[in-house]
Amino acid sequence: MRRTELILTIAGFCLMTATASSIWSVQHATAQDSIYMPQHNTKGELILPKNHSWRDWPYVGSMVTPNALNGGEAPFPEHHVTYIDPVSWQHYKKTGKFREGTVIAKELTRVRAPDGANKDGSTDEVSGTGYFMGEYSGFEITIKSKKLYPKEPGNWAYYSFGHKPEPYNAVAKKQPTEACAACHQASAAEDMVFTQFYPVLRAAKPK
């Protein structure tokens, strides 16, 4: 009798484990396969994604260009933290290409510079002297779509929700081609994207 009970107990445990594993797999797959669909209003302006959803996307890299190292007038004097939407991330890992519908989000933060910052804009923190992230200071999105932007270089369009602290602007107009595309065409390493600054993308690209 005890042996039968033991067998039933083990079988029940295995079933529960398998069920829990299946549920986790479905939830995980759903999270990875969730598609961010850009939303536009009647004026054609891009609507800010809800609930800071881009912060849940795969992180691909960052850079910092502080004013103190650029004559006091860096074009973008912030940390640039860059993400890619989950579906495009999976596609890039398989193909090494940015798919139709790729969305890349870039969130900015000021360089941390409390009273007593060094002349070069760095600060002395517990880990050493360097450039650390302060508060959020802007948000941008770029979208690749031949359907939406057939005349844009590489079919990429650029949107800025403001270079300012939160809350960001609720909507953004498409930037003029000359405002962003020209720089990306001239200096980006791959398909208008600065992959030379994004080690996560470089490491994921199929060899």
Backbone hydrogen bonds, N-H to C=O, Kabsch-Sander energy under -0.5 kcal/mol:
donor,donor_aa,acceptor,acceptor_aa,energy
5,E,1,M,-2.4
6,L,2,R,-2.6
7,I,3,R,-2.4
8,L,4,T,-2.4
9,T,5,E,-2.4
10,I,6,L,-2.6
11,A,7,I,-2.5
12,G,8,L,-2.5
13,F,9,T,-2.3
14,C,10,I,-2.6
15,L,11,A,-2.2
16,M,12,G,-2.3
17,T,13,F,-2.6
18,A,14,C,-2.7
19,T,15,L,-2.6
20,A,16,M,-2.7
21,S,17,T,-2.6
22,S,18,A,-2.3
23,I,19,T,-2.6
24,W,20,A,-2.6
25,S,21,S,-2.5
26,V,22,S,-2.4
27,Q,23,I,-2.6
28,H,24,W,-3.2
29,A,25,S,-2.7
30,T,26,V,-2.6
31,A,27,Q,-2.4
32,Q,28,H,-2.5
33,D,29,A,-2.4
34,S,30,T,-0.7
34,S,31,A,-0.5
36,Y,34,S,-0.5
37,M,35,I,-0.7
41,N,45,E,-2.2
44,G,41,N,-2.0
46,L,172,A,-2.7
47,I,39,Q,-3.3
48,L,170,A,-2.7
52,H,49,P,-0.7
53,S,50,K,-1.6
55,R,52,H,-2.1
56,D,53,S,-2.0
57,W,54,W,-1.5
60,V,82,T,-2.7
61,G,82,T,-1.0
62,S,197,F,-0.5
63,M,80,H,-1.2
65,T,78,E,-1.5
69,L,66,P,-1.2
70,N,67,N,-2.2
72,G,67,N,-2.6
73,E,70,N,-2.0
78,E,76,F,-2.1
79,H,109,T,-3.0
80,H,63,M,-3.3
81,V,79,H,-0.6
81,V,107,E,-2.8
82,T,61,G,-2.6
82,T,80,H,-0.6
83,Y,105,A,-3.0
84,I,58,P,-2.0
85,D,103,V,-2.2
89,W,85,D,-2.0
90,Q,86,P,-2.1
91,H,87,V,-2.1
92,Y,88,S,-2.6
93,K,89,W,-2.1
94,K,90,Q,-1.3
95,T,91,H,-2.6
96,G,92,Y,-2.6
99,R,97,K,-0.7
101,G,144,K,-3.2
102,T,99,R,-1.9
104,I,142,T,-2.6
105,A,83,Y,-2.1
106,K,140,E,-2.7
107,E,81,V,-2.8
108,L,138,G,-2.8
109,T,79,H,-1.7
110,R,135,E,-2.4
111,V,77,P,-0.6
112,R,132,F,-3.6
117,A,114,P,-1.4
118,N,122,S,-2.7
121,G,118,N,-2.2
123,T,130,G,-2.5
125,E,123,T,-0.8
125,E,128,G,-2.6
128,G,125,E,-1.4
130,G,123,T,-2.1
132,F,130,G,-0.6
134,G,110,R,-3.2
137,S,108,L,-3.1
138,G,108,L,-0.8
139,F,162,G,-1.3
140,E,106,K,-2.5
141,I,159,Y,-2.4
142,T,104,I,-2.5
143,I,157,A,-2.2
144,K,102,T,-2.4
145,S,143,I,-0.6
145,S,155,N,-3.1
149,Y,145,S,-2.7
152,E,149,Y,-1.2
155,N,152,E,-2.6
156,W,153,P,-1.7
157,A,143,I,-2.2
159,Y,141,I,-2.9
160,S,173,K,-0.6
161,F,139,F,-2.9
164,K,162,G,-1.0
169,N,161,F,-2.5
172,A,46,L,-1.9
175,Q,158,Y,-3.4
179,A,176,P,-1.5
180,C,176,P,-0.9
180,C,177,T,-0.7
181,A,177,T,-1.2
182,A,177,T,-0.9
184,H,180,C,-1.8
185,Q,181,A,-3.0
186,A,182,A,-2.0
187,S,183,C,-2.2
188,A,184,H,-1.9
190,E,193,V,-2.0
193,V,190,E,-2.3
195,T,193,V,-2.4
197,F,194,F,-2.2
198,Y,195,T,-1.3
200,V,60,V,-1.5
201,L,60,V,-0.6
201,L,198,Y,-0.5
202,R,198,Y,-1.9
203,A,199,P,-2.6
204,A,200,V,-1.5
205,K,201,L,-1.6
